[in-house]
Amino acid sequence: MNAVKTKQEVNYELLNEMGIIENMRNYMYVSYENGGMMTLHVDLLNRENDRIFCAIAHNGLQNGDVMADPDMEIVIDLEKKTALPLTYRNDYVGVYEQVYESDEKSIKNETLKNELSTFLEEWLFSMIQLKYKVAEKVR
């Protein structure tokens, strides 16, 4: 009998399919493009034991300012094979949300954790369907 996967496990698999996990093991920055949509930027924030902290974002320009649309910080747990959103930001509408308190141990909002996990899943799936490919890597 197959167990139902959590959204965090599905998100790990989608990040893996895009190559983001492997790239974040070896690079500080990777961009993905598909030729017509906004570039996806992936920045390594930290590597800690079996966890990778990174930010993934689409960015646009407004009046000369770089605007996140959206930007999510996520933690990838290599041992548990999960990917959990920590934050969500959309500068165009002035939204910033975080799942955990600053200590990353106290959940601030369980509902938000589930909503952002669903959003991340849909966002990653969409980029896979749109055939986003690596455009640039920086060590």
C-alpha positions as CSV (number, residue, x, y, z in Angstrom):
1,M,0.0,0.0,0.0
2,N,1.4,3.4,-1.0
3,A,1.2,6.1,1.7
4,V,-0.2,9.5,0.6
5,K,2.7,12.0,0.2
6,T,2.6,15.2,2.1
7,K,2.8,18.5,0.2
8,Q,6.3,19.0,1.6
9,E,7.3,15.6,0.1
10,V,5.7,16.5,-3.2
11,N,7.5,19.9,-3.2
12,Y,10.8,18.2,-2.6
13,E,10.2,15.9,-5.6
14,L,9.3,18.9,-7.8
15,L,12.4,20.8,-6.7
16,N,14.4,17.7,-7.4
17,E,12.8,17.4,-10.9
18,M,13.8,21.0,-11.7
19,G,17.3,20.3,-10.6
20,I,17.1,23.0,-7.9
21,I,18.2,20.7,-5.0
22,E,21.3,19.5,-6.8
23,N,22.1,23.0,-8.0
24,M,21.8,24.4,-4.4
25,R,24.3,21.8,-3.3
26,N,26.9,23.2,-5.7
27,Y,26.0,26.8,-6.5
28,M,25.2,30.1,-4.8
29,Y,22.8,31.2,-7.5
30,V,20.9,29.6,-10.4
31,S,18.5,31.2,-12.8
32,Y,15.8,29.3,-14.9
33,E,14.2,30.6,-18.0
34,N,11.7,29.4,-20.6
35,G,12.0,32.1,-23.2
36,G,8.7,33.9,-22.6
37,M,7.9,34.1,-18.9
38,M,9.7,35.8,-16.0
39,T,13.1,34.4,-15.0
40,L,13.1,32.3,-11.9
41,H,15.9,33.2,-9.5
42,V,17.2,30.7,-6.9
43,D,19.6,32.0,-4.3
44,L,21.3,29.9,-1.7
45,L,20.8,31.4,1.8
46,N,22.5,28.7,3.9
47,R,23.6,25.1,4.0
48,E,23.3,23.5,7.5
49,N,23.9,19.8,8.0
50,D,21.3,18.0,5.9
51,R,19.3,21.2,5.2
52,I,19.5,23.8,2.4
53,F,17.9,27.2,2.9
54,C,17.2,29.0,-0.4
55,A,15.0,31.8,-1.8
56,I,13.1,31.3,-5.1
57,A,11.6,34.3,-6.8
58,H,10.2,35.9,-9.9
59,N,11.2,39.5,-10.0
60,G,9.9,42.5,-12.0
61,L,10.7,46.2,-12.2
62,Q,8.5,49.0,-11.1
63,N,9.9,52.6,-11.2
64,G,13.4,51.2,-11.3
65,D,12.9,49.0,-8.2
66,V,13.2,45.2,-8.3
67,M,9.9,43.8,-7.1
68,A,9.3,40.2,-5.9
69,D,6.4,38.5,-7.6
70,P,6.6,36.2,-5.6
71,D,9.6,35.4,-3.4
72,M,9.6,32.4,-1.1
73,E,12.2,31.3,1.3
74,I,12.2,27.5,1.7
75,V,14.1,24.9,3.7
76,I,14.9,21.7,1.9
77,D,15.5,18.8,4.3
78,L,17.7,16.3,2.4
79,E,17.3,13.6,5.0
80,K,13.5,13.8,5.3
81,K,13.1,14.6,1.6
82,T,10.8,17.5,2.3
83,A,10.7,21.2,1.2
84,L,8.9,23.6,3.5
85,P,8.1,27.2,2.7
86,L,9.2,29.6,5.5
87,T,8.2,32.9,4.0
88,Y,6.2,34.4,1.1
89,R,6.5,38.0,-0.3
90,N,4.8,39.8,-3.1
91,D,6.0,43.4,-3.3
92,Y,3.4,44.5,-5.8
93,V,0.6,44.0,-3.3
94,G,2.7,44.6,-0.2
95,V,2.4,41.1,1.3
96,Y,5.0,39.5,3.6
97,E,4.1,36.4,5.6
98,Q,6.2,34.0,7.6
99,V,5.2,30.5,8.8
100,Y,7.5,30.3,11.8
101,E,8.5,32.6,14.6
102,S,12.1,33.8,14.3
103,D,13.5,30.7,16.1
104,E,12.1,28.4,13.3
105,K,10.9,26.0,16.0
106,S,7.6,27.7,16.9
107,I,5.0,27.5,14.2
108,K,3.3,30.9,13.8
109,N,0.5,29.8,11.5
110,E,-0.3,26.2,10.6
111,T,-2.9,27.3,8.1
112,L,-0.4,29.5,6.3
113,K,2.1,26.6,6.2
114,N,-0.4,24.5,4.4
115,E,-1.5,27.4,2.0
116,L,2.1,28.2,1.1
117,S,3.0,24.6,0.6
118,T,0.0,24.3,-1.8
119,F,1.1,27.5,-3.6
120,L,4.7,26.3,-3.9
121,E,3.5,23.0,-5.3
122,E,1.4,24.7,-7.9
123,W,4.1,27.2,-8.8
124,L,6.8,24.5,-9.2
125,F,4.4,22.3,-11.2
126,S,3.6,25.2,-13.5
127,M,7.3,25.9,-14.2
128,I,7.9,22.3,-15.0
129,Q,5.0,22.3,-17.4
130,L,6.3,25.5,-19.0
131,K,9.7,23.8,-19.4
132,Y,11.8,26.2,-17.4
133,K,15.5,25.3,-17.9
134,V,18.8,26.4,-16.3
135,A,20.0,29.6,-17.8
136,E,22.9,30.6,-15.5
137,K,24.8,29.2,-12.5
138,V,27.1,31.1,-10.2
139,R,29.5,29.3,-7.6
